Amino acid sequence: MPLPTGLTYGRVVGRFILAIADSTDVDTEPDAQPATGKVKFVPSVTHILMPSASPEPVFIAPQPIECTLDSQGYLIDPNGARGVTLLASDNPNINPRDWSYSVQFNIPGVQVATFSMKVDGGTEKNLAIVSPIPTTGGTTVVVTEESRIAAETAAAQAQAYYEALITEQVPSEVVAQAVEDYLAAHPVTGDVTQQELEDAINAVELLPGPQGIQGPKGDKGDKGDTGNTGLQGIQGLQGIQGIKGDKGDAGTPGTNGSDGAPGADGEDGAPGADGREIAVRNNGTSIQWQYVGDGAIWQNLAALADLKGPQGDQGIQGIQGIQGVPGEQGEDGAEGPAGADGAPGTPAAQTVVKVVTGLETRPSTSLPVLWIAAVGYSGDEPVNMIDDDVFLLNTGA
């Protein structure tokens, strides 16, 4: 929303640069570096009244305006435009009038004291011209020859008229004009107000002293002592911006900084939603998986062929198993035809004619043992079993 019509405005501009050590360019002169920081304009009044505002009188409270510097060091307003527009204080439609702004600097590498500045409507002030000059640490130099001559002449005339006034040799109106000329050549920037200087001029005009008859020219006097240092001259206008220099070589990369201390552990996050249940199967060629409830949608996880590893070393031979229980005796085969009678043999005193077998469990091993024994006959009568004729066919070991 715009301010009421009938207000006036003034502009403030400026540029700030730092003179730094020479870089690796072709010359050995110090280099320029655009300054960074802020400039703040604080009105000296808390509010102003505008009775003539349309459609009705309005109460206006001017607020501080903080500006920054762009990449070239130019003053820019909060919208990024170079320069800043301020409410003028010389407008006859406002009350009070002729108040000022306090200009406050916050620019690293630049030390400028806070000073007051009045902004008139339709004017432009350059901070490189109106800012106060340091009172120590150097001698002020006037930029142009014309301004130097004008300042020195006005100062000499004011000093001469002042001395003549003491001896009543110069009319008061001439002295007053000399003071006005001096003020025109030396704008007020100190603690003395414009009103105080005007009061001093008015006091000079009231002093009597008619001009006397001009006397004869006197003899040339001796050379006077060197006078005191003259008052500070007017600061010259800002020079035209120079051509941008060549880009300097890239600086050597700095060393990596030390690792910072580990940060505090963050708060535990909220528990996540439960994962879905899955099913796994072997379809004969691959291991597959799916979310339970997905129906016929199966995803291959790994091929069975990829799961087969290289052939391992031959394993150690296992322990021999226990011999099985003998099967049941088979049925007798069909009787064969009778053979032809053999020739009668010579009777023997004793002949083995029958083999007896048996199956029993050995007490020492609890394993079944098959035994075979030969039984001897003498005629129709059997003889005693001979222990040496018993043969163990299976020990179960």
Buried (B, 14 or more C-beta within 10 A) or exposed (E): EEEBEEBBBBBBBBBBBBEEEEEEEEEEEEBBBBBBBEBBBBBEBEEBBBEEBEEEEBEBEBEEBBBBBBEBBBBBBEEEEBBBBBBBBBBEBBEEEEBBBBBBBEBEEBEBEEBEBBBBEEBEBBBBBBBBEEEEEEEBEBBEEEBBEBBBEBBBBBBBBBEBBEEBBBBBEBBBBBBBBBBEBBEEBEEEEEEEBEEEBEEBEEEEBEEEEEEEEEEEEEEEEEEEEBBBBBBBEBEEEEEEEEEEEEEEEEEEEEEEEEEEEEEEEEEEEEEEEEEEEEEEEBBBBBEEEEEEEBEEEEEEEEEEEEEEEEEEEEEEEEEEEEEEEEEEEEEEEEEEEEEEEEEEEEEEEEEEEEEEEEEEEEEBBBBEBBBBEEEEEEEEEEEEBEEEEEEBE
